[in-house]
Protein backbone atom coordinates (compact mmCIF):
# COMPACT_ATOMS: atom_id res chain seq x y z
CA UNK A 1 0.00 0.00 0.00
CA UNK A 2 1.72 3.18 -1.20
CA UNK A 3 0.69 6.29 0.64
CA UNK A 4 0.39 9.78 -0.80
CA UNK A 5 0.92 11.34 2.65
CA UNK A 6 3.26 14.33 2.61
CA UNK A 7 4.46 14.02 6.23
CA UNK A 8 5.07 11.21 8.72
CA UNK A 9 2.27 12.61 10.88
CA UNK A 10 -0.14 12.47 7.96
CA UNK A 11 0.98 8.91 7.17
CA UNK A 12 0.25 7.72 10.69
CA UNK A 13 -3.04 9.61 10.79
CA UNK A 14 -4.29 7.75 7.69
CA UNK A 15 -3.21 4.32 9.01
CA UNK A 16 -5.80 1.86 10.35
CA UNK A 17 -6.84 2.83 13.87
CA UNK A 18 -5.51 -0.39 15.41
CA UNK A 19 -2.00 0.31 14.04
CA UNK A 20 -1.60 4.00 14.86
CA UNK A 21 -0.19 3.43 18.36
CA UNK A 22 2.32 0.88 17.08
CA UNK A 23 3.45 3.15 14.25
CA UNK A 24 3.85 6.04 16.69
CA UNK A 25 5.92 3.86 19.03
CA UNK A 26 8.09 2.56 16.18
CA UNK A 27 8.71 6.10 14.97
CA UNK A 28 9.57 7.20 18.52
CA UNK A 29 12.09 4.36 18.91
CA UNK A 30 13.66 5.20 15.56
CA UNK A 31 13.96 8.92 16.29
CA UNK A 32 15.36 8.27 19.77
CA UNK A 33 18.12 6.02 18.39
CA UNK A 34 18.75 7.61 14.99
CA UNK A 35 22.38 8.75 14.63
CA UNK A 36 23.01 12.40 13.83
CA UNK A 37 22.89 13.28 10.13
CA UNK A 38 20.04 11.02 9.01
CA UNK A 39 16.78 12.84 8.26
CA UNK A 40 13.19 11.66 8.46
CA UNK A 41 11.16 12.14 5.27
CA UNK A 42 8.40 10.53 3.32
CA UNK A 43 10.15 8.24 0.90
CA UNK A 44 8.60 5.79 -1.58
CA UNK A 45 5.21 6.25 0.11
CA UNK A 46 6.60 5.26 3.53
CA UNK A 47 8.17 7.00 6.49
CA UNK A 48 11.84 6.96 5.56
CA UNK A 49 15.22 7.92 6.93
CA UNK A 50 17.76 9.18 4.45
CA UNK A 51 21.19 10.76 4.07
CA UNK A 52 20.46 14.25 2.69
CA UNK A 53 22.26 15.67 -0.34
CA UNK A 54 24.00 18.18 1.93
CA UNK A 55 25.93 15.26 3.42
CA UNK A 56 26.06 12.96 0.39
CA UNK A 57 25.68 15.06 -2.80
CA UNK A 58 25.85 12.02 -5.11
CA UNK A 59 22.45 10.85 -3.91
CA UNK A 60 20.97 7.45 -4.68
CA UNK A 61 22.64 5.70 -7.64
CA UNK A 62 19.25 4.63 -9.10
CA UNK A 63 18.16 8.27 -9.21
CA UNK A 64 20.80 10.80 -8.06
CA UNK A 65 18.09 13.45 -7.60
CA UNK A 66 16.90 11.39 -4.61
CA UNK A 67 18.78 11.38 -1.31
CA UNK A 68 20.52 8.19 -0.24
CA UNK A 69 17.90 5.94 1.44
CA UNK A 70 18.76 4.05 4.61
CA UNK A 71 15.69 2.84 6.46
CA UNK A 72 11.90 3.05 6.37
CA UNK A 73 8.75 1.51 7.75
CA UNK A 74 5.25 1.01 6.44
CA UNK A 75 1.84 -0.25 7.35
CA UNK A 76 1.05 -2.84 4.69
CA UNK A 77 -2.11 -4.86 4.21
CA UNK A 78 -1.07 -7.84 6.36
CA UNK A 79 1.90 -6.56 8.33
CA UNK A 80 3.98 -3.67 9.56
CA UNK A 81 7.22 -3.77 7.59
CA UNK A 82 10.55 -2.35 8.69
CA UNK A 83 13.21 -1.87 6.01
CA UNK A 84 16.88 -1.46 6.94
CA UNK A 85 19.46 -1.27 4.18
CA UNK A 86 22.29 -1.82 6.65
CA UNK A 87 21.25 -5.43 7.28
CA UNK A 88 20.96 -5.91 3.52
CA UNK A 89 24.45 -4.59 2.80
CA UNK A 90 26.35 -5.78 5.88
CA UNK A 91 26.41 -9.54 6.45
CA UNK A 92 27.90 -9.15 9.93
CA UNK A 93 25.08 -6.82 10.98
CA UNK A 94 22.50 -9.17 9.44
CA UNK A 95 23.97 -12.12 11.37
CA UNK A 96 23.99 -10.10 14.60
CA UNK A 97 20.33 -9.15 14.19
CA UNK A 98 19.23 -12.69 13.27
CA UNK A 99 21.05 -14.14 16.28
CA UNK A 100 19.67 -11.52 18.70
CA UNK A 101 16.08 -11.69 17.48
CA UNK A 102 15.12 -14.92 19.31
CA UNK A 103 16.11 -13.26 22.60
CA UNK A 104 13.33 -10.69 22.02
CA UNK A 105 10.61 -12.69 20.30
CA UNK A 106 9.16 -16.19 20.33
CA UNK A 107 8.02 -15.72 16.72
CA UNK A 108 10.10 -16.89 13.79
CA UNK A 109 11.98 -14.04 12.10
CA UNK A 110 10.06 -13.13 8.92
CA UNK A 111 12.74 -11.36 6.93
CA UNK A 112 13.70 -10.68 3.34
CA UNK A 113 16.90 -8.99 2.19
CA UNK A 114 16.19 -5.68 3.94
CA UNK A 115 12.58 -6.13 5.04
CA UNK A 116 11.41 -7.44 8.39
CA UNK A 117 7.68 -8.20 8.53
CA UNK A 118 5.63 -8.12 11.73
CA UNK A 119 2.14 -9.57 11.42
CA UNK A 120 1.18 -8.47 14.95
CA UNK A 121 2.15 -5.29 16.76
CA UNK A 122 3.05 -7.21 19.91
CA UNK A 123 5.70 -9.12 17.93
CA UNK A 124 7.81 -6.01 17.25
CA UNK A 125 11.02 -6.08 19.33
CA UNK A 126 11.26 -2.31 19.81
CA UNK A 127 14.37 -2.50 22.01
CA UNK A 128 16.24 -4.62 19.46
CA UNK A 129 15.22 -2.31 16.62
CA UNK A 130 16.48 0.66 18.62
CA UNK A 131 19.81 -1.06 19.11
CA UNK A 132 20.02 -1.93 15.41
CA UNK A 133 19.36 1.68 14.43
CA UNK A 134 22.08 3.02 16.70
CA UNK A 135 24.75 0.72 15.22
CA UNK A 136 25.32 2.58 11.95
CA UNK A 137 26.39 6.22 11.66
CA UNK A 138 25.80 8.25 8.51
CA UNK A 139 29.46 7.87 7.54
CA UNK A 140 29.35 4.10 8.18
CA UNK A 141 26.32 3.86 5.89
CA UNK A 142 27.91 5.96 3.13
CA UNK A 143 31.07 3.81 3.24
CA UNK A 144 29.08 0.56 3.20
CA UNK A 145 26.86 1.84 0.38
CA UNK A 146 29.81 2.86 -1.79
CA UNK A 147 31.65 -0.43 -1.23
CA UNK A 148 28.78 -2.92 -1.47
CA UNK A 149 25.86 -1.42 -3.35
CA UNK A 150 26.89 1.48 -5.58
CA UNK A 151 29.81 -0.31 -7.31
C-alpha positions in Angstrom: 0.0 0.0 0.0 1.7 3.2 -1.2 0.7 6.3 0.6 0.4 9.8 -0.8 0.9 11.3 2.7 3.3 14.3 2.6 4.5 14.0 6.2 5.1 11.2 8.7 2.3 12.6 10.9 -0.1 12.5 8.0 1.0 8.9 7.2 0.2 7.7 10.7 -3.0 9.6 10.8 -4.3 7.8 7.7 -3.2 4.3 9.0 -5.8 1.9 10.4 -6.8 2.8 13.9 -5.5 -0.4 15.4 -2.0 0.3 14.0 -1.6 4.0 14.9 -0.2 3.4 18.4 2.3 0.9 17.1 3.5 3.1 14.2 3.8 6.0 16.7 5.9 3.9 19.0 8.1 2.6 16.2 8.7 6.1 15.0 9.6 7.2 18.5 12.1 4.4 18.9 13.7 5.2 15.6 14.0 8.9 16.3 15.4 8.3 19.8 18.1 6.0 18.4 18.8 7.6 15.0 22.4 8.7 14.6 23.0 12.4 13.8 22.9 13.3 10.1 20.0 11.0 9.0 16.8 12.8 8.3 13.2 11.7 8.5 11.2 12.1 5.3 8.4 10.5 3.3 10.2 8.2 0.9 8.6 5.8 -1.6 5.2 6.2 0.1 6.6 5.3 3.5 8.2 7.0 6.5 11.8 7.0 5.6 15.2 7.9 6.9 17.8 9.2 4.5 21.2 10.8 4.1 20.5 14.3 2.7 22.3 15.7 -0.3 24.0 18.2 1.9 25.9 15.3 3.4 26.1 13.0 0.4 25.7 15.1 -2.8 25.9 12.0 -5.1 22.4 10.8 -3.9 21.0 7.4 -4.7 22.6 5.7 -7.6 19.3 4.6 -9.1 18.2 8.3 -9.2 20.8 10.8 -8.1 18.1 13.5 -7.6 16.9 11.4 -4.6 18.8 11.4 -1.3 20.5 8.2 -0.2 17.9 5.9 1.4 18.8 4.1 4.6 15.7 2.8 6.5 11.9 3.0 6.4 8.7 1.5 7.8 5.3 1.0 6.4 1.8 -0.2 7.4 1.1 -2.8 4.7 -2.1 -4.9 4.2 -1.1 -7.8 6.4 1.9 -6.6 8.3 4.0 -3.7 9.6 7.2 -3.8 7.6 10.6 -2.3 8.7 13.2 -1.9 6.0 16.9 -1.5 6.9 19.5 -1.3 4.2 22.3 -1.8 6.7 21.2 -5.4 7.3 21.0 -5.9 3.5 24.4 -4.6 2.8 26.3 -5.8 5.9 26.4 -9.5 6.5 27.9 -9.1 9.9 25.1 -6.8 11.0 22.5 -9.2 9.4 24.0 -12.1 11.4 24.0 -10.1 14.6 20.3 -9.1 14.2 19.2 -12.7 13.3 21.0 -14.1 16.3 19.7 -11.5 18.7 16.1 -11.7 17.5 15.1 -14.9 19.3 16.1 -13.3 22.6 13.3 -10.7 22.0 10.6 -12.7 20.3 9.2 -16.2 20.3 8.0 -15.7 16.7 10.1 -16.9 13.8 12.0 -14.0 12.1 10.1 -13.1 8.9 12.7 -11.4 6.9 13.7 -10.7 3.3 16.9 -9.0 2.2 16.2 -5.7 3.9 12.6 -6.1 5.0 11.4 -7.4 8.4 7.7 -8.2 8.5 5.6 -8.1 11.7 2.1 -9.6 11.4 1.2 -8.5 15.0 2.2 -5.3 16.8 3.1 -7.2 19.9 5.7 -9.1 17.9 7.8 -6.0 17.3 11.0 -6.1 19.3 11.3 -2.3 19.8 14.4 -2.5 22.0 16.2 -4.6 19.5 15.2 -2.3 16.6 16.5 0.7 18.6 19.8 -1.1 19.1 20.0 -1.9 15.4 19.4 1.7 14.4 22.1 3.0 16.7 24.7 0.7 15.2 25.3 2.6 11.9 26.4 6.2 11.7 25.8 8.2 8.5 29.5 7.9 7.5 29.3 4.1 8.2 26.3 3.9 5.9 27.9 6.0 3.1 31.1 3.8 3.2 29.1 0.6 3.2 26.9 1.8 0.4 29.8 2.9 -1.8 31.6 -0.4 -1.2 28.8 -2.9 -1.5 25.9 -1.4 -3.4 26.9 1.5 -5.6 29.8 -0.3 -7.3 
